[in-house]
Amino acid sequence: MVGFILKFLLTAVITYVLANFLPGAHIAGFGDAILLVIVLAVLNAVLKPILKLLGFPITVLTLGLFLLVINAAIVMIADAMLSGFSVDNFLYALLFSVVLSVVTSIVDMVVD
């Protein structure tokens, strides 16, 4: 349980820092970063498997690169759902999702 809470808080901090550091991504405050982490987790659990199933043929043709597009779409949906988080366009959503995935993967390896 402690590991889950630690990962959750670290992901919220990373999300807050990335949204303030990366161009095109904007977040109002740390509370919005916590909400963003929750929304992204729910979208990844519910919507992402459906999108992966529907996009499977394209994913195969692009050798998996279409999964990056799905991740960026998830970030754009989170942008539409939250008023305290915004991404300027699809390319910035793609950049945000890739950097967030890489950094959280590194944090997960260190925490585990």
N, CA, C and O atoms as a GROMACS GRO file, in nm:
protein
  448
    1MET      N    1   0.082  -0.120   0.000
    1MET     CA    2   0.000   0.000   0.000
    1MET      C    3   0.087   0.126   0.000
    1MET      O    4   0.056   0.223  -0.069
    2VAL      N    5   0.194   0.123   0.078
    2VAL     CA    6   0.284   0.238   0.084
    2VAL      C    7   0.350   0.262  -0.051
    2VAL      O    8   0.368   0.376  -0.093
    3GLY      N    9   0.387   0.153  -0.120
    3GLY     CA   10   0.448   0.165  -0.251
    3GLY      C   11   0.354   0.226  -0.352
    3GLY      O   12   0.396   0.306  -0.435
    4PHE      N   13   0.226   0.189  -0.346
    4PHE     CA   14   0.126   0.244  -0.437
    4PHE      C   15   0.110   0.394  -0.415
    4PHE      O   16   0.105   0.471  -0.512
    5ILE      N   17   0.100   0.436  -0.289
    5ILE     CA   18   0.083   0.578  -0.258
    5ILE      C   19   0.208   0.656  -0.300
    5ILE      O   20   0.197   0.767  -0.352
    6LEU      N   21   0.326   0.599  -0.277
    6LEU     CA   22   0.450   0.664  -0.317
    6LEU      C   23   0.456   0.682  -0.468
    6LEU      O   24   0.491   0.789  -0.517
    7LYS      N   25   0.422   0.576  -0.543
    7LYS     CA   26   0.421   0.586  -0.689
    7LYS      C   27   0.318   0.688  -0.737
    7LYS      O   28   0.344   0.764  -0.831
    8PHE      N   29   0.202   0.689  -0.673
    8PHE     CA   30   0.098   0.783  -0.711
    8PHE      C   31   0.144   0.927  -0.691
    8PHE      O   32   0.128   1.011  -0.780
    9LEU      N   33   0.201   0.956  -0.575
    9LEU     CA   34   0.248   1.092  -0.547
    9LEU      C   35   0.365   1.131  -0.637
    9LEU      O   36   0.373   1.245  -0.684
   10LEU      N   37   0.457   1.037  -0.660
   10LEU     CA   38   0.569   1.067  -0.750
   10LEU      C   39   0.520   1.093  -0.892
   10LEU      O   40   0.572   1.181  -0.960
   11THR      N   41   0.422   1.017  -0.937
   11THR     CA   42   0.366   1.039  -1.070
   11THR      C   43   0.298   1.175  -1.077
   11THR      O   44   0.307   1.243  -1.180
   12ALA      N   45   0.230   1.216  -0.971
   12ALA     CA   46   0.168   1.348  -0.968
   12ALA      C   47   0.272   1.458  -0.973
   12ALA      O   48   0.254   1.558  -1.042
   13VAL      N   49   0.382   1.441  -0.900
   13VAL     CA   50   0.490   1.540  -0.903
   13VAL      C   51   0.552   1.546  -1.042
   13VAL      O   52   0.576   1.654  -1.096
   14ILE      N   53   0.577   1.430  -1.101
   14ILE     CA   54   0.635   1.425  -1.236
   14ILE      C   55   0.542   1.492  -1.336
   14ILE      O   56   0.587   1.569  -1.421
   15THR      N   57   0.412   1.464  -1.325
   15THR     CA   58   0.315   1.524  -1.415
   15THR      C   59   0.313   1.676  -1.400
   15THR      O   60   0.307   1.748  -1.499
   16TYR      N   61   0.317   1.723  -1.278
   16TYR     CA   62   0.318   1.867  -1.252
   16TYR      C   63   0.443   1.933  -1.311
   16TYR      O   64   0.435   2.037  -1.375
   17VAL      N   65   0.558   1.871  -1.289
   17VAL     CA   66   0.684   1.927  -1.340
   17VAL      C   67   0.686   1.925  -1.493
   17VAL      O   68   0.725   2.023  -1.556
   18LEU      N   69   0.643   1.814  -1.552
   18LEU     CA   70   0.643   1.805  -1.698
   18LEU      C   71   0.548   1.907  -1.760
   18LEU      O   72   0.582   1.968  -1.862
   19ALA      N   73   0.432   1.924  -1.701
   19ALA     CA   74   0.336   2.020  -1.757
   19ALA      C   75   0.388   2.163  -1.748
   19ALA      O   76   0.354   2.246  -1.831
   20ASN      N   77   0.470   2.190  -1.648
   20ASN     CA   78   0.530   2.324  -1.637
   20ASN      C   79   0.657   2.338  -1.719
   20ASN      O   80   0.695   2.449  -1.755
   21PHE      N   81   0.722   2.226  -1.750
   21PHE     CA   82   0.850   2.230  -1.819
   21PHE      C   83   0.834   2.217  -1.971
   21PHE      O   84   0.898   2.291  -2.046
   22LEU      N   85   0.751   2.125  -2.015
   22LEU     CA   86   0.737   2.100  -2.158
   22LEU      C   87   0.654   2.210  -2.224
   22LEU      O   88   0.560   2.262  -2.164
   23PRO      N   89   0.690   2.245  -2.346
   23PRO     CA   90   0.610   2.346  -2.416
   23PRO      C   91   0.476   2.287  -2.458
   23PRO      O   92   0.466   2.169  -2.491
   24GLY      N   93   0.372   2.370  -2.455
   24GLY     CA   94   0.241   2.328  -2.502
   24GLY      C   95   0.156   2.257  -2.399
   24GLY      O   96   0.038   2.231  -2.426
   25ALA      N   97   0.210   2.225  -2.283
   25ALA     CA   98   0.133   2.160  -2.176
   25ALA      C   99   0.123   2.258  -2.060
   25ALA      O  100   0.222   2.318  -2.019
   26HIS      N  101   0.002   2.272  -2.007
   26HIS     CA  102  -0.022   2.369  -1.900
   26HIS      C  103  -0.107   2.304  -1.792
   26HIS      O  104  -0.202   2.232  -1.820
   27ILE      N  105  -0.070   2.331  -1.668
   27ILE     CA  106  -0.146   2.279  -1.554
   27ILE      C  107  -0.158   2.390  -1.450
   27ILE      O  108  -0.065   2.467  -1.429
   28ALA      N  109  -0.275   2.396  -1.386
   28ALA     CA  110  -0.302   2.506  -1.294
   28ALA      C  111  -0.231   2.491  -1.160
   28ALA      O  112  -0.186   2.590  -1.103
   29GLY      N  113  -0.222   2.369  -1.109
   29GLY     CA  114  -0.160   2.349  -0.979
   29GLY      C  115  -0.140   2.202  -0.949
   29GLY      O  116  -0.173   2.116  -1.031
   30PHE      N  117  -0.086   2.174  -0.832
   30PHE     CA  118  -0.056   2.036  -0.795
   30PHE      C  119  -0.183   1.953  -0.776
   30PHE      O  120  -0.184   1.834  -0.807
   31GLY      N  121  -0.288   2.015  -0.726
   31GLY     CA  122  -0.416   1.945  -0.713
   31GLY      C  123  -0.467   1.897  -0.848
   31GLY      O  124  -0.523   1.788  -0.859
   32ASP      N  125  -0.448   1.980  -0.950
   32ASP     CA  126  -0.488   1.940  -1.085
   32ASP      C  127  -0.399   1.828  -1.138
   32ASP      O  128  -0.443   1.745  -1.218
   33ALA      N  129  -0.273   1.826  -1.095
   33ALA     CA  130  -0.185   1.716  -1.134
   33ALA      C  131  -0.231   1.584  -1.074
   33ALA      O  132  -0.225   1.480  -1.138
   34ILE      N  133  -0.278   1.590  -0.950
   34ILE     CA  134  -0.332   1.469  -0.887
   34ILE      C  135  -0.457   1.422  -0.961
   34ILE      O  136  -0.473   1.302  -0.986
   35LEU      N  137  -0.545   1.515  -0.995
   35LEU     CA  138  -0.664   1.479  -1.072
   35LEU      C  139  -0.627   1.423  -1.209
   35LEU      O  140  -0.688   1.328  -1.257
   36LEU      N  141  -0.525   1.482  -1.271
   36LEU     CA  142  -0.481   1.434  -1.402
   36LEU      C  143  -0.431   1.290  -1.394
   36LEU      O  144  -0.462   1.209  -1.481
   37VAL      N  145  -0.355   1.258  -1.290
   37VAL     CA  146  -0.305   1.121  -1.273
   37VAL      C  147  -0.421   1.023  -1.256
   37VAL      O  148  -0.419   0.914  -1.312
   38ILE      N  149  -0.522   1.063  -1.180
   38ILE     CA  150  -0.638   0.976  -1.161
   38ILE      C  151  -0.714   0.958  -1.291
   38ILE      O  152  -0.750   0.846  -1.326
   39VAL      N  153  -0.738   1.067  -1.364
   39VAL     CA  154  -0.810   1.059  -1.491
   39VAL      C  155  -0.733   0.976  -1.592
   39VAL      O  156  -0.791   0.893  -1.662
   40LEU      N  157  -0.602   0.997  -1.601
   40LEU     CA  158  -0.521   0.918  -1.695
   40LEU      C  159  -0.524   0.770  -1.658
   40LEU      O  160  -0.528   0.684  -1.746
   41ALA      N  161  -0.522   0.738  -1.529
   41ALA     CA  162  -0.528   0.598  -1.486
   41ALA      C  163  -0.660   0.535  -1.526
   41ALA      O  164  -0.663   0.422  -1.575
   42VAL      N  165  -0.769   0.606  -1.506
   42VAL     CA  166  -0.901   0.553  -1.543
   42VAL      C  167  -0.912   0.537  -1.693
   42VAL      O  168  -0.960   0.434  -1.741
   43LEU      N  169  -0.869   0.638  -1.768
   43LEU     CA  170  -0.875   0.629  -1.915
   43LEU      C  171  -0.787   0.515  -1.966
   43LEU      O  172  -0.826   0.444  -2.059
   44ASN      N  173  -0.670   0.498  -1.907
   44ASN     CA  174  -0.581   0.388  -1.949
   44ASN      C  175  -0.640   0.253  -1.916
   44ASN      O  176  -0.616   0.155  -1.987
   45ALA      N  177  -0.716   0.245  -1.808
   45ALA     CA  178  -0.775   0.117  -1.768
   45ALA      C  179  -0.901   0.084  -1.849
   45ALA      O  180  -0.927  -0.032  -1.879
   46VAL      N  181  -0.978   0.185  -1.884
   46VAL     CA  182  -1.107   0.162  -1.948
   46VAL      C  183  -1.102   0.180  -2.100
   46VAL      O  184  -1.142   0.092  -2.175
   47LEU      N  185  -1.052   0.294  -2.143
   47LEU     CA  186  -1.060   0.330  -2.285
   47LEU      C  187  -0.945   0.275  -2.369
   47LEU      O  188  -0.964   0.237  -2.484
   48LYS      N  189  -0.826   0.270  -2.311
   48LYS     CA  190  -0.709   0.228  -2.387
   48LYS      C  191  -0.720   0.085  -2.442
   48LYS      O  192  -0.682   0.064  -2.558
   49PRO      N  193  -0.770  -0.013  -2.366
   49PRO     CA  194  -0.783  -0.147  -2.426
   49PRO      C  195  -0.877  -0.150  -2.547
   49PRO      O  196  -0.854  -0.223  -2.643
   50ILE      N  197  -0.983  -0.070  -2.541
   50ILE     CA  198  -1.076  -0.063  -2.654
   50ILE      C  199  -1.008  -0.002  -2.775
   50ILE      O  200  -1.021  -0.053  -2.887
   51LEU      N  201  -0.935   0.108  -2.754
   51LEU     CA  202  -0.864   0.173  -2.865
   51LEU      C  203  -0.756   0.082  -2.923
   51LEU      O  204  -0.734   0.080  -3.044
   52LYS      N  205  -0.688   0.008  -2.835
   52LYS     CA  206  -0.586  -0.085  -2.884
   52LYS      C  207  -0.647  -0.196  -2.968
   52LYS      O  208  -0.589  -0.236  -3.069
   53LEU      N  209  -0.762  -0.244  -2.928
   53LEU     CA  210  -0.830  -0.349  -3.004
   53LEU      C  211  -0.876  -0.296  -3.140
   53LEU      O  212  -0.857  -0.361  -3.243
   54LEU      N  213  -0.937  -0.178  -3.139
   54LEU     CA  214  -0.983  -0.119  -3.266
   54LEU      C  215  -0.868  -0.082  -3.358
   54LEU      O  216  -0.879  -0.093  -3.480
   55GLY      N  217  -0.757  -0.039  -3.299
   55GLY     CA  218  -0.642   0.004  -3.379
   55GLY      C  219  -0.540  -0.104  -3.405
   55GLY      O  220  -0.431  -0.076  -3.455
   56PHE      N  221  -0.572  -0.228  -3.372
   56PHE     CA  222  -0.475  -0.337  -3.387
   56PHE      C  223  -0.420  -0.350  -3.530
   56PHE      O  224  -0.298  -0.365  -3.546
   57PRO      N  225  -0.504  -0.345  -3.634
   57PRO     CA  226  -0.447  -0.356  -3.769
   57PRO      C  227  -0.348  -0.244  -3.803
   57PRO      O  228  -0.245  -0.268  -3.865
   58ILE      N  229  -0.381  -0.123  -3.762
   58ILE     CA  230  -0.290  -0.011  -3.788
   58ILE      C  231  -0.163  -0.026  -3.705
   58ILE      O  232  -0.053   0.007  -3.751
   59THR      N  233  -0.178  -0.075  -3.583
   59THR     CA  234  -0.061  -0.097  -3.496
   59THR      C  235   0.033  -0.198  -3.558
   59THR      O  236   0.155  -0.180  -3.553
   60VAL      N  237  -0.021  -0.302  -3.615
   60VAL     CA  238   0.063  -0.403  -3.680
   60VAL      C  239   0.134  -0.342  -3.802
   60VAL      O  240   0.253  -0.365  -3.822
   61LEU      N  241   0.060  -0.266  -3.882
   61LEU     CA  242   0.119  -0.205  -4.002
   61LEU      C  243   0.228  -0.104  -3.968
   61LEU      O  244   0.325  -0.090  -4.043
   62THR      N  245   0.213  -0.034  -3.856
   62THR     CA  246   0.312   0.067  -3.818
   62THR      C  247   0.416   0.013  -3.720
   62THR      O  248   0.495   0.089  -3.664
   63LEU      N  249   0.415  -0.117  -3.701
   63LEU     CA  250   0.512  -0.183  -3.612
   63LEU      C  251   0.505  -0.128  -3.469
   63LEU      O  252   0.607  -0.114  -3.402
   64GLY      N  253   0.385  -0.098  -3.424
   64GLY     CA  254   0.364  -0.054  -3.287
   64GLY      C  255   0.365   0.095  -3.265
   64GLY      O  256   0.333   0.141  -3.155
   65LEU      N  257   0.401   0.173  -3.366
   65LEU     CA  258   0.408   0.318  -3.347
   65LEU      C  259   0.271   0.382  -3.327
   65LEU      O  260   0.261   0.491  -3.272
   66PHE      N  261   0.166   0.315  -3.373
   66PHE     CA  262   0.031   0.369  -3.354
   66PHE      C  263  -0.007   0.375  -3.206
   66PHE      O  264  -0.096   0.452  -3.169
   67LEU      N  265   0.058   0.296  -3.123
   67LEU     CA  266   0.032   0.303  -2.979
   67LEU      C  267   0.067   0.440  -2.922
   67LEU      O  268   0.007   0.485  -2.824
   68LEU      N  269   0.165   0.507  -2.983
   68LEU     CA  270   0.198   0.644  -2.941
   68LEU      C  271   0.082   0.738  -2.970
   68LEU      O  272   0.053   0.828  -2.891
   69VAL      N  273   0.016   0.717  -3.083
   69VAL     CA  274  -0.100   0.798  -3.119
   69VAL      C  275  -0.213   0.774  -3.019
   69VAL      O  276  -0.282   0.868  -2.978
   70ILE      N  277  -0.232   0.649  -2.980
   70ILE     CA  278  -0.336   0.617  -2.881
   70ILE      C  279  -0.305   0.685  -2.748
   70ILE      O  280  -0.394   0.740  -2.683
   71ASN      N  281  -0.179   0.683  -2.705
   71ASN     CA  282  -0.140   0.751  -2.581
   71ASN      C  283  -0.166   0.900  -2.589
   71ASN      O  284  -0.216   0.960  -2.494
   72ALA      N  285  -0.132   0.961  -2.703
   72ALA     CA  286  -0.157   1.104  -2.720
   72ALA      C  287  -0.306   1.134  -2.720
   72ALA      O  288  -0.349   1.236  -2.667
   73ALA      N  289  -0.386   1.046  -2.778
   73ALA     CA  290  -0.532   1.064  -2.778
   73ALA      C  291  -0.587   1.059  -2.635
   73ALA      O  292  -0.678   1.134  -2.601
   74ILE      N  293  -0.532   0.970  -2.553
   74ILE     CA  294  -0.573   0.961  -2.413
   74ILE      C  295  -0.542   1.094  -2.341
   74ILE      O  296  -0.624   1.142  -2.262
   75VAL      N  297  -0.427   1.152  -2.368
   75VAL     CA  298  -0.391   1.281  -2.307
   75VAL      C  299  -0.485   1.390  -2.356
   75VAL      O  300  -0.525   1.476  -2.277
   76MET      N  301  -0.521   1.388  -2.484
   76MET     CA  302  -0.614   1.488  -2.537
   76MET      C  303  -0.754   1.473  -2.474
   76MET      O  304  -0.821   1.573  -2.449
   77ILE      N  305  -0.796   1.350  -2.450
   77ILE     CA  306  -0.924   1.327  -2.384
   77ILE      C  307  -0.920   1.379  -2.240
   77ILE      O  308  -1.016   1.439  -2.192
   78ALA      N  309  -0.807   1.355  -2.171
   78ALA     CA  310  -0.791   1.408  -2.035
   78ALA      C  311  -0.794   1.561  -2.037
   78ALA      O  312  -0.848   1.623  -1.946
   79ASP      N  313  -0.736   1.621  -2.140
   79ASP     CA  314  -0.739   1.766  -2.157
   79ASP      C  315  -0.884   1.815  -2.169
   79ASP      O  316  -0.920   1.917  -2.110
   80ALA      N  317  -0.966   1.743  -2.244
   80ALA     CA  318  -1.106   1.782  -2.261
   80ALA      C  319  -1.186   1.764  -2.132
   80ALA      O  320  -1.283   1.836  -2.109
   81MET      N  321  -1.145   1.671  -2.048
   81MET     CA  322  -1.221   1.642  -1.926
   81MET      C  323  -1.185   1.734  -1.809
   81MET      O  324  -1.269   1.760  -1.723
   82LEU      N  325  -1.062   1.782  -1.807
   82LEU     CA  326  -1.015   1.862  -1.693
   82LEU      C  327  -0.997   2.008  -1.733
   82LEU      O  328  -0.940   2.038  -1.837
   83SER      N  329  -1.046   2.097  -1.649
   83SER     CA  330  -1.030   2.239  -1.680
   83SER      C  331  -0.893   2.292  -1.636
   83SER      O  332  -0.847   2.393  -1.689
   84GLY      N  333  -0.828   2.226  -1.542
   84GLY     CA  334  -0.699   2.273  -1.493
   84GLY      C  335  -0.579   2.221  -1.571
   84GLY      O  336  -0.465   2.253  -1.538
   85PHE      N  337  -0.603   2.142  -1.675
   85PHE     CA  338  -0.496   2.087  -1.757
   85PHE      C  339  -0.530   2.113  -1.903
   85PHE      O  340  -0.643   2.093  -1.946
   86SER      N  341  -0.430   2.157  -1.978
   86SER     CA  342  -0.453   2.177  -2.121
   86SER      C  343  -0.326   2.146  -2.199
   86SER      O  344  -0.214   2.165  -2.151
   87VAL      N  345  -0.348   2.098  -2.319
   87VAL     CA  346  -0.240   2.072  -2.414
   87VAL      C  347  -0.276   2.147  -2.540
   87VAL      O  348  -0.390   2.142  -2.586
   88ASP      N  349  -0.179   2.218  -2.597
   88ASP     CA  350  -0.208   2.306  -2.710
   88ASP      C  351  -0.251   2.232  -2.836
   88ASP      O  352  -0.346   2.274  -2.903
   89ASN      N  353  -0.183   2.123  -2.870
   89ASN     CA  354  -0.221   2.047  -2.990
   89ASN      C  355  -0.176   1.902  -2.977
   89ASN      O  356  -0.120   1.862  -2.875
   90PHE      N  357  -0.201   1.825  -3.082
   90PHE     CA  358  -0.175   1.682  -3.078
   90PHE      C  359  -0.026   1.652  -3.061
   90PHE      O  360   0.010   1.558  -2.989
   91LEU      N  361   0.061   1.728  -3.125
   91LEU     CA  362   0.205   1.701  -3.115
   91LEU      C  363   0.257   1.723  -2.972
   91LEU      O  364   0.342   1.649  -2.924
   92TYR      N  365   0.204   1.825  -2.906
   92TYR     CA  366   0.243   1.847  -2.767
   92TYR      C  367   0.187   1.736  -2.676
   92TYR      O  368   0.251   1.697  -2.579
   93ALA      N  369   0.068   1.687  -2.708
   93ALA     CA  370   0.012   1.574  -2.633
   93ALA      C  371   0.097   1.450  -2.653
   93ALA      O  372   0.119   1.373  -2.560
   94LEU      N  373   0.146   1.430  -2.774
   94LEU     CA  374   0.234   1.317  -2.804
   94LEU      C  375   0.364   1.329  -2.726
   94LEU      O  376   0.410   1.232  -2.666
   95LEU      N  377   0.424   1.448  -2.727
   95LEU     CA  378   0.547   1.472  -2.652
   95LEU      C  379   0.525   1.450  -2.503
   95LEU      O  380   0.606   1.385  -2.437
   96PHE      N  381   0.416   1.504  -2.450
   96PHE     CA  382   0.385   1.489  -2.308
   96PHE      C  383   0.368   1.342  -2.271
   96PHE      O  384   0.420   1.297  -2.169
   97SER      N  385   0.295   1.267  -2.353
   97SER     CA  386   0.269   1.126  -2.321
   97SER      C  387   0.396   1.042  -2.328
   97SER      O  388   0.415   0.953  -2.246
   98VAL      N  389   0.482   1.070  -2.426
   98VAL     CA  390   0.606   0.992  -2.438
   98VAL      C  391   0.699   1.020  -2.320
   98VAL      O  392   0.752   0.927  -2.260
   99VAL      N  393   0.719   1.147  -2.288
   99VAL     CA  394   0.808   1.182  -2.177
   99VAL      C  395   0.752   1.131  -2.045
   99VAL      O  396   0.827   1.080  -1.961
  100LEU      N  397   0.621   1.144  -2.025
  100LEU     CA  398   0.559   1.093  -1.902
  100LEU      C  399   0.577   0.942  -1.891
  100LEU      O  400   0.606   0.892  -1.782
  101SER      N  401   0.560   0.870  -1.999
  101SER     CA  402   0.577   0.725  -1.997
  101SER      C  403   0.720   0.685  -1.963
  101SER      O  404   0.743   0.595  -1.882
  102VAL      N  405   0.816   0.753  -2.024
  102VAL     CA  406   0.957   0.720  -1.999
  102VAL      C  407   0.996   0.750  -1.854
  102VAL      O  408   1.057   0.666  -1.788
  103VAL      N  409   0.959   0.866  -1.807
  103VAL     CA  410   0.999   0.906  -1.671
  103VAL      C  411   0.929   0.819  -1.566
  103VAL      O  412   0.992   0.778  -1.469
  104THR      N  413   0.801   0.791  -1.584
  104THR     CA  414   0.733   0.705  -1.486
  104THR      C  415   0.784   0.563  -1.490
  104THR      O  416   0.782   0.495  -1.387
  105SER      N  417   0.829   0.516  -1.605
  105SER     CA  418   0.890   0.382  -1.612
  105SER      C  419   1.019   0.379  -1.532
  105SER      O  420   1.046   0.282  -1.461
  106ILE      N  421   1.098   0.483  -1.542
  106ILE     CA  422   1.223   0.491  -1.466
  106ILE      C  423   1.193   0.495  -1.317
  106ILE      O  424   1.258   0.427  -1.238
  107VAL      N  425   1.094   0.575  -1.278
  107VAL     CA  426   1.057   0.585  -1.137
  107VAL      C  427   1.006   0.451  -1.085
  107VAL      O  428   1.040   0.410  -0.974
  108ASP      N  429   0.925   0.382  -1.166
  108ASP     CA  430   0.875   0.250  -1.124
  108ASP      C  431   0.989   0.151  -1.102
  108ASP      O  432   0.985   0.071  -1.008
  109MET      N  433   1.092   0.156  -1.187
  109MET     CA  434   1.206   0.066  -1.169
  109MET      C  435   1.282   0.099  -1.042
  109MET      O  436   1.328   0.009  -0.972
  110VAL      N  437   1.295   0.227  -1.011
  110VAL     CA  438   1.369   0.268  -0.892
  110VAL      C  439   1.290   0.236  -0.765
  110VAL      O  440   1.347   0.187  -0.668
  111VAL      N  441   1.160   0.262  -0.766
  111VAL     CA  442   1.078   0.240  -0.646
  111VAL      C  443   1.062   0.089  -0.619
  111VAL      O  444   1.066   0.047  -0.504
  112ASP      N  445   1.044   0.010  -0.724
  112ASP     CA  446   1.028  -0.135  -0.705
  112ASP      C  447   1.162  -0.193  -0.669
  112ASP      O  448   1.173  -0.314  -0.648
   0.00000   0.00000   0.00000
